[in-house]
Amino acid sequence: MSSRDFMKLSRRGALALGAGGLLATGVRSSEVAAEIPMETSSQHAPATEFQLGEFKVYTLLDGSFVAEHPQDTFGMDQTSEVFAQASHDHFIPDDKFRGFFTPTLVNTGDTLVLFDTGRGTLAQPESGNLLRALNTAGIRPGEIDVVVLTHMHADHTGGLMHNDAPTFPRARYVTSPIEFDYWEQLGPAANQSARVFADNVLPLREKFTFIEPGGEVVPGITAVEAYGHTPGHMAYSVEANGQKLMLTADTANHFAWSLAYPDWRVVFDIDKARAAETRRRIFGMIAEERIPFIGYHMPFPALGFVEAVGDGFRYIPGTYQLQLGNEDEQNRPE
């Protein structure tokens, strides 16, 4: 049974699959295997499934890496002593870190919506495994209906093309007009992300729909202004049957150095002051409403919660909250 067949099931039948969902059915097919290019790679790329009302949500591990000198990226404006103490307080080393790249797929029952596309061939074998992850979920690239680009950094747009052809040939594409215009005007010689934009995004221009904050990608998925990381960076609110989830993209890029210290400067934030204000606003709302979020660079499977603590936020990794269907709503204490 393909994912398209799965979407055609009645809503009651889809929910009856329960917490195991599509992955528990052991979906595999020779068609899927034939369509997915399986380059040699040592990187695992699993798909993790969550239930959000009638929606199915999959986090897809495009890849991960280990890097040294994390203060070249996070907390650039802090002393080494402050950075070391903060790292110690969160039980992580201050001289290296692990990064993750996690696109998200939302199956609304009618539409398959993919958020971001990973790094493609830019940094294999550490990443570029999105198609493997989709294969794990039993989904073919040709079944994707909508590709949403939260912003145009290369680790989000690298997987748009494969062998000089669109990876997702049926899809329409959605992004912020501010974001698209910024990178188009910047020109391909500016940096790697600008070059990948020219190579991967511009050829698809006629298939793009531009969205403003508050606009709907499809019913239940709404754009949220999250400017600062890039000029048109967007987060997305996902809601089904009264249950909510935020896709925060790169609003915060590390579970400790970005969330616990939202004002710390991050090298990849283009407007660092606005990015810090956006972190406080977005995660303040997430903490107040006690809703889960998926962060593109959070530790896989990238789902978590935040609590406002002191001058920042405490990250709480998600466990089984979204694997209980609607039972958690029924059993929630007053």
Secondary structure, DSSP 8 states (H G I E B T S, - for coil): --HHHHHTS-HHHHHHTTTTHHHHTT---HHHHHHS-----S----EEEEEETTEEEEEE--EEEEEE-GGGTB-TTS-HHHHHHHHHHTT--SSEEEEEE--EEEE-SS-EEEE----TTSSTTTS--HHHHHHHTT--GGG--EEE-S---HHHHTTSEETTEESSTT-EEEE-HHHHHHHHHH-TTS-HHHHHIIIIIGGGGGGEEE--TT-EEETTEEEEE-TTSSTT-EEEEEEETTEEEEEEETS-SSTTTTTTSTTS-BTT-SSHHHHHHHHHHHHHHHHHHT--EEETTSSTT-EEEEEEETTEEEEEE--SGGGSTTHHHHT---
